């Protein structure tokens, strides 16, 4: 049962890897990437050729230094020139290979990050993942870090593995073809010097690599778990930073500390297991490498015993063994990277599947083209993710200039109604109609203020107004009683941290005056304002945008006088609308 589960997990990981891998090579960047890959292959082949030629030089050099010919010295200088040329070509080729590999890795990362980022932002997947309670936690980290690591690790492993295997094959073949004809008979077996070195190296390094797999395979699950726990710990601290004021008011430092320490303990607990396994693997790989140094001398010993001297071809074979050791060590040492790559593949695949699920969610209410000056809903059904209906048969028509207040007990679906008519809520059905040229603006209870200069935060979601229109920005700030911010228009900062919630809500009303929408939807957007300022903000919209339709959610009784009709929700699918006496004149100071 456990073996079947492991086999399915391995097959699933391989399938996920193939899906992530082929995306780049079949994308719009495939031709440029394929050209860079072809150049990379050529450079890798050139590197393998240089590595293959160097042991041959050692063989010739060994014969030269053992010869007693009179022209040995005359042949010595040209031989060194040949070695210098080989080493120079190797350095040039390997440097060019590294550059092309990094450029291809960079292009791959850019494509992959853009792909995930675009999907995350398209069709509001970033919002739907949260609504559906996806288990793809910390998507920001998966996009910013994991996608880049996938491109880097995949390309590096493929190139290093391919080059290492090619070097091993070339050198083993060279051992068989150019190691001399000296032979040794052991019982019924007869070995040549090159044959013994070839098959002995292959058996030793093959067995060593397989044992490294057995030792290091548990790293995969530990690496995956470590990334999960590190991300959870980082997210808990980010939440503390974002909600620092609320935590301070509650005096919740002890609870937050306990939660962060608990997550950190989980990080350390898994890290200890990871260190134990990595140390075990390091002991093994270090022992493997030292034995690999000893191996060629051990294989040389029978021939020394038989002949009483070191065969001339041994100098070339020793260099070949060293380079084979380096190639196999590269494969063994890359196991930790392979384990981390496997964990990354699972995380990216999980995010990819979660975004597929988010895209497959029902669309909710359909946004359709309607009559100019009228906002309509037809047979609107508002549902929660659990399937509970909080509004049924919601058909209503609001004309421009109408002021409607939505009320009801907490949890009855008021905010969900607003999300539905905005088109972002994926649960429910029905139609929402308005003229396409009529802009809508939704003001949540806690406005979003992007990082950057204040003018950007004011104009969001529009592009920041240029300095030539500063008078317009200054006028708007005066109208919402934020004149003190005028000198700070070009100051960059985290404005959600600097401004109080009441000031942030007034910034949102400033946006209304800048965007000048036909329809304004407010979800308790004045909750942090006193009653006078609340009335002033509504009065400001009435004066500046008299033709704009307003739909508000709120609990204060003072809001009744600022709207001309009332929608009441009960939370059990029933709803009703009645008229209200609307008063829009300014309140006395």
N, C-alpha and C positions, 0 to 999 in steps of 0.2 A: 504493500500500500504506500509506504513512504517512498519506495523507489519510483512507483508510478507518478506520485505527486512531484518528485524531483525532476523526472523526465518531462512532465508537462510544463513545469516552470522553466526548464532549460529551453524547450521548444518554443514556449511563449516569448522568452527573452530573445532568442535568435530571430523569431519572426518580427518582433518589435525593432530589433537592430536593423534588420533588412529594410523595413519600412522607413526608418529614419535615415538610413544610409542612402537609399536609392532616390530619395526626394531631391537632393542636391544635384545628382548626376542626371536627372531627367527634367530639371527645371530650365528656366530661360537662361541660366548661366552655364548650361552644360557644355557649350562649344568652347567658350573661353577656359572653363575649368578642365575640359578634356585636353586642350592644347597644353596647359600648364602641367597636367598629369603626364602627358606624353614626353615633355621635356624632362620632367622629374625621373621618368623611367630610363631615359637615355643617360642621364647623369648617374643614376644608380648602377646601370650596366657598366659605365665607364669606371666607376669606383670599384666594382667587383673585378673588372679586368686588371686594374692596377694592383689590387690585393692578390690576384692570381699570379701576376708577373713577379712580384717581389720575392716569393719563395724560390722561384726559378733562378733569380739573380743570386740568392744565397747558395743554391746548389752549385752554380758556376763558380762563385767566389770560393766555396769550399774546395773545389777541385783545383782552383788556381793557387791557393795558399799551401796546398799539400804537394803541388808539383815542384820539381827541382829544376825546371827548365830555365835557360838563361834569359828568356824574354818575359819571365814572370813579372818583373818590375815594370816592363814596358806595357804589359796588359793591365796592370793594377790601376793606373790613372784612368784609362777609358772605362774600366769597370766601375770606378767610383762615379764617373760622369753619368753612366747609365743609371746608377742608383739615384743620383741627385735628380735626374730627369723624371724617373718614376715617382719619387717622393714629392717633387714639385707638382706633377700632374695630379697626384692623389690629393694634395692640399687644395689645389685649384678646383678640382671637380667636387670635392666634398664641401668646400665653401659655397660653390654655386648651388649644389644640391640643397644645402641648408637654407639658402635665400629663397629659392623657388618653393621649397616645402613650406616655409613660413608665409609666403605670399598666398599660396593655395589654401593654407589653413585659415588665414585671415579672411579670404573671400568666402570660404565655407562658413565660418562663424557669422559673418555679416548676413549671409543669406538665411542661415538657420535662425538667428535671433530675430531678423525681420519677419520671417515666416510665423514664428510663434507669437511675436508681438502683434502682428497684424491680425492673426486669428483671435488673440486675446481681446483686442479692442474692437474687432468687427462684430456686428450683431449683438453688441453689449455682452459678449461672453464673460468678461470680467465681472459683470453684475449677476449674470445668470448662474455662474459657478457658485456664487455666494448664496443666491436664493435657493438653489437646489441642494445645498449642503454637501458640496462635492468633497471627496476625500483627497483631492489634489491640493494639499496645503502648500502655502507659500509659493504660489505661481510666479511671483516676481523673482524669487531666487532661482527657480528652475529656468526661467527665461534668461536672466542676466548672467548666471554662472554656469548652470548645467549645460545649456546649449553650446556655449563656448568650449567647455571642457570636452563635450562629445566630439566636436570637430577636431580639436587638437589631439586628443588621445587616439581617436580612430585613425587619423592620417599618420600620426607618429608610429603607432603600433603596426599598421600595414606596411609602411615603408621600412621600418627597422626589422620587422619580421621577414619581409621579402628580401631585403638586402642580406640579412643574416643567413637565411636558407640558401640563397644563391652563392654566397661566399663559402658556406660549408660544402655544398655540392661541387663547386669548382675546385676547392682545395682537396677534397677527398678524391676527385677524379685525377687531380694532379699527382697525388700520392701514388695512385696505381700506375700512372703512365710514365712518371719520370723519377722514380726513386731508386733506380738501379736494379740489378738482377740478383743481388745477393739473397740466398735463400736459407731457410732453416727447417729441418725436419724434426717433428715431435710426434713419435709414434707413426700413425698413418697420415698425419697432417703435415703438409709442406707449406710454409709461408715464405713469401718474399718480404723484404724489408718494408716496402711501400704497402703491401697487402696487409701486413700485421698492423701497421700504423693506421691504415684506413679503417679496417673492420673493428679494431680495438677502440679507436676514437668514436666510431659510430655507435658501438654498443654502450660505451661508458656514458657518452653525452645523451644518447637516447633514453637510457635508464634514468639518468640524473634528472632530465627534464620531466619525465613521467612522475618521478618521486616528488619533484617540486610542485606538480599539480596536486598530488595527494595531500601535501603539507599545506598548500596555500588556498585550496578551494573554499575553505570556510571563511576566507576573507570577504567573499562576495556578499554574504548575508550581513556580516559585521559592518562593512563599508556602507551598505544601504541603510542599515539601522542608524549608523553614526550620522549620516547626512540628515536623516529625518529628525533625530534628537537635537542636532546643532541648530537646525532651522526652527524647531519649536522653541528652543531656548532664546534664540535671537528675536523671534516674534514676540515672546512674552516681555522682553525688555523694551521692544518697540512700542508695545501696547502701554507699558508703564509711562514711557516718555510722552506718548500722545495724550494720555489721560492724567497727566501729572497733577493738574489742579484738583480734579475730582478726588483723586487718591489722597492728596494733602488735606482737603476739607474733611474727608471721612476719617483721616488718621489711619489709613489702611496700609501703612508701610509694612507692618508685621506680616499681614496676610500676603502682600505682594512679594515680600522677601522670602516667605516660606514657599510660595509658588515657584519663584525663580530658582530658589535653592533646590527644590525638588526636581525641576527640569534639568538643572545643572548636574545634580547627582546622577540623573539618568545618562547624561552625556559622559560623565566621568566613568560610570560603571561600564558602559559599553566600550569606552576608550581603553579601559584597562584590559578588557578581553581582546580588543583589537591589538594593543601593544604586545600582549602575550603571544598572540598568533603571529604578528609581524616579527617578533624577536625569534620565535621558533623558526620561521622561514629564513630570517637573516642568518641564524646559526647554520642552517642547512646550506644556504647559498654560499656562505663564506667557506664552509668545509668543502663544498663541491668545487669551488674555484681553486682552493689550495691543492686538492687532490688532482685537479686538472693540470696543475703545474708539475706535479710528481709523475703523472701518467706517462709522458713520452720517454722519460728516463727509465721507467720500469719496463716499457716495451722494447727499449734499446738493449736492456741487460742480456737477454739470451744471445743476441748477436755478438755482444762484446765477449761473453763467456766462450762462445764457439770459436770466434776469430782472434780473440785476444787484443782487438783494437776497435776503435770507433769507426764505423763505416763512413766514407766521405759524404754520402747522401744525407747523413743525419742532420747536418746544419740546416738544410732546406726543410727537412721534416719537422725539426724543432720549431722553426718559424711558422710553418703551416699549422702545427698543433696549437701554438699560441693564438693564432688568429681564429682557429676553430673554437678554441676555448672562449675567446672574447665574443664570438657570434652566439654561441650557446648561452653564455652568461647573460648576454643582452636579452635572450628569449626568457631565461629563468627570472631575471630581475624585473622584467616587464609584467610579471604576474600580478604584482600589487596594482599596477596601473590598469591591468585587465579587469581586476576585481572591482576597482572603482568605476571603470567604464560600464561594467554590468549593472552596478547600482544606478548610475546615471541614466542608462537606457531604460530601466524600469521606471524611474521618476518621470522622464520625458514622455514615455509611452502612457503612463498614468494620466499626465496632463493632457496629452493628445486625445485620449479616449474620453476624458472628462469634458473637453471642449466639444467633441463630437456629440456627447450626450446633451450638452448645453444648447448646441445648434439644433438638435432634434426635439427640443422641448416644444410643446404646442405654442403657436404664436400669440395666443391670447386674443384680445380684441383686434379687429382689422382696422387699420387706418385707411380711410377712403376720402376721395375728393367730395366736398360738400358745397353748399350754397355760400355765396359771399355774405359775410356779416352774421353768420349763424354757426353755432357750435352744437352738433347733434350727436346723440347716442341712440343706436337702434338695437333693441333686444339685448342690452348689455348684461352679461353675467360675470360677476366678480367672484373669484374663488381663491382660497388659500392653497398652499402647496399640499396640504393634507386632503384636499378635495372638498372641504366645507365651503358652501356657498354663502357669501355674506351680502350679496345683492343679486336679485334676479329680475329679468324683464325690465331692465333699466332703459327706458326710452324717454328722452327729454330733449328739448331744444332751447338754447340760450341765444339771445340776440346780443350783438355788440352793445356794450354799455351796461349790461346786466351785472348785478352783484349778488352772488349766491354763496351762502354760508352752509357748510356741511358739518353737522354735529352728530353726536351719538355717544353711547358709553364706550369706555376704553376697550379696545380689542374688537370693536364692531366692524372694522374694515374701512375706516375713513381714509387712511393713508393708502391702503390698497386700492381704493376707488380712484384716487389721484394717479397712482402708478399705472392703473389700467387705462385710463383715458389718455395718459401720456404715451402709451404704446410700449413701455418697457416691461410691463408685467406679463410673464408668459403663461399665466393660468387664467382660464375664463374664456369667454367668447363674446360675439356681438360685433357691432360696428361703431366706429367713432369717425364722424365726418366734419371736415372744415375746409375752407378754401385754402389751396396750397400756398397762396401768396401771403396768407395771414400768419405771422410768426407767433409762436407760443413761448412762454418763459415760465419755468417751474422754480419756485423758491422753497427749498427744504428748511427745516427748523434750524439746522446748523449749516450755514452756507459753506461752499467749498472755495477756499482762497488759494490759488496756485502759488508756488514759490516764484520769486522774481520781483521785479519792481511793482510798486503799488498800482501804477497805471494799468498793468496787466491784470491784476486782481480786480480792478474796477470794471474793466471792459469785458472780462470773461463772460460768455464764451466767444466773444468777438475778438478780432485782432486788436492789440493795444492802439489807441489813437496816437498819432504823431504829436510832437511838441507844438506843432502849428495849431493844434486844437486844444491846447491846455486851458484856454478860457472856458471851453465847454465843460471840461472836467472840473475845473474850479467852481463853476456855477452849480454843478450837480452836487458837489461836496458841501457847498453852503446850504443847499436846500435840504439835505438830510442831516444837517447840523454836525458835519464832520470837517469844519473849516480848518481845524488844527492840523489836518493831514495834508493840506495843500503843499507845504514845503517838502513833503516826503514822497512826491509822485514818482521820482526816479530812484528812490532808495530800495535796494533789494533786501528782502528779509522773509522770514516765515511769519506772515501777517496773521495767520490763525493763532499764533502764539502771542503776538504783541497786542492784538485788539481783543477787547472783551466780546462776549457773545452778542451783547446788545449792539456794539459798534459793528460787528460783522453783519448783523441783520440789517443795519442801516446801509452798509455797503451793498447788500443785496438789493435794497430799494433804489440805490443809486444806479445799479445795473439796469433796473426797469426803465429808468429815465433815459439811459444811454441806448439800450436795445430798442425801446419803444415798441413792444409787442402788441399784437391785437388781442391776445388772451393771456391773462396772468393767473397762475395757479399757486396758491400759498398754503404750505403745510405747516401750520402753527409758526409762521415766519415772524411773528411779533411776540413770541413767548417771553423773550428776555427784555422787552421794552415796557416802560411804564405806560399807563393808560393814555396819558396825554400824548406821548410820542407815538404810540400805536395809532391814535386817531389822526395825528399829523401825517403819518406815512400814508394812510389810506386817503386822506384828503389830498395829499400831494399827487397820488395817482389820478384821483378824480379831476384835479385841476390840469395836470400836464397831459394826461391821456384820457380825456372824457369819453372817447368812443371805445375804450378798451373794456373787454369783459373780464370780470374778476370772479374766481372761485376760490374760497378760503376754507380751511379746516381750522377749527379752534374750539376752545371750551369756555372762554371768557364771555360773560353776559354783555360786556361792553361791545362786543363784535356785532351783536344783533342790530344795533342802531346804525351800523356802517354797511349793511347789506339790505337788499330789497326782497330777497326770498330765502327760505330756509329749507334745506334738505336734511331730513332726519333718517339715520340708519339705525337699525335695531340689532344687527349682527346675525339675524336669522332669516336673511334674504329679503325681508320686508323693508320698504322705504316709503317716504312720503315727502311732498313739497308743499309749502304754503307761503303766502306773501308776508312781507315784513315792511313796516314803515322805515324807509331809509333816510338817514340824516347825514349829510356830508359837509356841513359847515364846520369851520375850525372851532375847536374847544377854546374857552377863555384861558388866558395864561394863569 
